[in-house]
Amino acid sequence: MDFSLSREDELFKRNVAEFAKEYIEPRWVEIDESGVIPTDLIRRMGEQGLLGMPISEEYGGLGETYLRTALAIEELAYHDPAVAIAVYVLLNNGWPYLLQLYANDDVKAEVLPRVVKGEYFFGIASTEAHGGSDVAGIKTFAEKGDGVWRVSGEKIYISGVREVLEQLDGGGWLLVSKTGSLDYGHRNITTFAFLPRRNGELLGEIDYTIFEEIGRGGLSTGGFKVEGFPIEDRYRVGEEGKGFYILMEGFNIARILVAAACVGSARWALDQGVEWIRNRRLFNGRRLSSFQGIYMRFSELYAELEAARLFTLRAAWMVDRIYREGDPTLNPKDLNIPVALAKYKGPETAARIYEEVMKWMGAYSYMKESNVYRGWLGILSYLVGAEGGQNIMKIIIARDYIGREYIRG
Ligand SMILES: Cc1cc2nc3c(=O)[nH]c(=O)nc-3n(C[C@H](O)[C@H](O)[C@H](O)COP(=O)(O)OP(=O)(O)OC[C@H]3O[C@@H](n4cnc5c(N)ncnc54)[C@H](O)[C@@H]3O)c2cc1C
C-alpha cells in the first residue's frame, strides 16, 4: 500500500489549483450570484483539459486517472466552494465516461470531443417526480419502430437544463427510460444518449422549466417533458434492458467526484475558520483558537475531513484499477461500499464543518459579505439527495455488508 501521491499526481493537482486560483477564485461569488457559469470560463476549462480528464485522447481528453480527476475536483471546489463549477466539471467527467464505455463509436466521436471542449454539457436524467430514489418505478417510456425510439415522459431536478437548451451549443443526458414494458422493476430499463439540442438546433419538441434554487447558483437545475421525442437506435447506450446496471456504474463513478467536491469545499470552509479563530480576540485579548472548546472541535473536524478525503481517494483509486487496469480480482460491484462510504461521509462532514465554522465566526457569518453561507448552501444539495440520498448510501452499505436477504426482513 502507498498512501502518498506520486510526484506527477502532486504536480497535476498543483496545476489545477493554480488554474482555479487564477480563473475561478476571482469570479466565484459573482457566478454564484448571477446563476450562470460564463461560457468563456467553460471553454477555458475545456482548453485546460478539465472537461475530459478521464476521456481518452482519441476523443480529445487527457486519458487521466480518476484519482487525478478527484484531486482536480477537490481543487476546483476549494476555489469555488459554492461548488457549481466543480459540479459542472464532475458531471462532465463522470457521465460521458459511460458513453466511452458503452456507446456506439460514432456517438462517442460525435459527443465526447464536444463535451471535452465545453461546447456540449452531458449529465444524467434519471429522477422523476414520484421519487428519485426509486429508479425501478420510473415512468418514462421509449418505444421502438424502424430503428428509431420514441420517448415520452417527464424528468425533474435535472442539472444542466439551461446549459443544454439555451447556453451552450447543446448536449444532453444519459436518459434512463423503461423499454418493453412499464412494469415496476429494473429489468426493463434502457439508457440512451439523449441529445435534444445539437449544434445550436433543437431536434424535437421539449417542454422545459428552470427552477430557482437556494444554492450552487452557477449551474442550472430544471425539468423537461417530451412526447414521442425521436432517438435513433444508435444512441442507445448498452443493451436493451441493461440500463439499470449502467446507471449504477455511472452513479458509482459520479458519486466519488461528488465526495471530492464536498471535501474541497469543506477544506476551504475549515481554512476560513482557522484564519478567523487565529485572529479573533476575546476575553481580554485571548485568541479564539486558544480556547480548548474551539481547538478540540477543530481537531475533530479535521480528522473527519481527512477520513472523507481518504474514502474518496480510495474509491477513485479502485475505479482506476477496475476500468483502466482491468484488475481481475475486482469487478464494478466491489465499488458499492467504498463509493457509498465516500458519498455518505463527504456531504455529512462538509455540512458539519460549515455549521461549526459559521458558529466560530458568529454574527459575521450570517452577513452576505462573509460568503461562507454560499458554500454551505452548495454542499447542502448533496445532503438532500443530489446523486443519491444519504439513506440510499446507508442502504447500499448495509445491503452489501449485512446481506440483501438480512436487511429485507
Ligand atoms: C441540486 C440537485 C441537482 C440534481 N441533479 C440531478 C440530475 O442531474 N439528474 C437526476 O437524475 N437527478 C438529479 N437530482 C435529483 C436527485 O437525484 C434526487 O434528489 C435523489 O435521487 C433523491 O430523490 P428525491 O429527491 O425524489 O427524494 P426521494 O426519493 O423521495 O427520497 C426522500 C428521502 O427519503 C430517503 N429514502 C428514500 N428511500 C428510502 C428507504 N428505502 N429507506 C430510508 N430512506 C429512504 C432518501 O434518502 C431521501 O432522504 C438533483 C437533485 C438536486 C437537489
The ligand as an ORCA input file, in Angstrom:
! r2SCAN-3c Opt
* xyz 0 1
  C     -29.365     20.313     -6.863
  C     -29.830     18.983     -7.358
  C     -29.416     18.526     -8.602
  C     -29.867     17.308     -9.097
  N     -29.445     16.899    -10.329
  C     -29.927     15.731    -10.844
  C     -29.568     15.305    -12.155
  O     -28.769     15.950    -12.832
  N     -30.128     14.181    -12.642
  C     -31.011     13.430    -11.938
  O     -31.479     12.424    -12.441
  N     -31.381     13.807    -10.676
  C     -30.861     14.926    -10.120
  N     -31.225     15.326     -8.855
  C     -32.216     14.559     -8.142
  C     -31.587     13.586     -7.149
  O     -31.018     12.511     -7.836
  C     -32.706     13.155     -6.187
  O     -32.909     14.236     -5.306
  C     -32.374     11.905     -5.406
  O     -32.302     10.772     -6.228
  C     -33.441     11.656     -4.316
  O     -34.713     11.686     -4.898
  P     -35.855     12.638     -4.301
  O     -35.288     13.982     -4.092
  O     -37.041     12.490     -5.177
  O     -36.150     12.048     -2.855
  P     -36.917     10.690     -2.522
  O     -36.508      9.590     -3.410
  O     -38.379     10.996     -2.421
  O     -36.370     10.394     -1.066
  C     -36.683     11.268      0.034
  C     -35.854     10.878      1.234
  O     -36.139      9.549      1.635
  C     -34.939      8.819      1.738
  N     -35.240      7.435      1.338
  C     -35.598      7.005      0.107
  N     -35.793      5.687      0.117
  C     -35.549      5.262      1.380
  C     -35.594      3.992      2.033
  N     -35.882      2.865      1.356
  N     -35.305      3.926      3.363
  C     -34.983      5.052      4.051
  N     -34.925      6.283      3.490
  C     -35.209      6.385      2.171
  C     -33.951      9.496      0.827
  O     -32.588      9.295      1.223
  C     -34.351     10.943      0.974
  O     -33.717     11.499      2.093
  C     -30.752     16.522     -8.323
  C     -31.142     16.968     -7.054
  C     -30.681     18.179     -6.570
  C     -31.093     18.623     -5.205
*
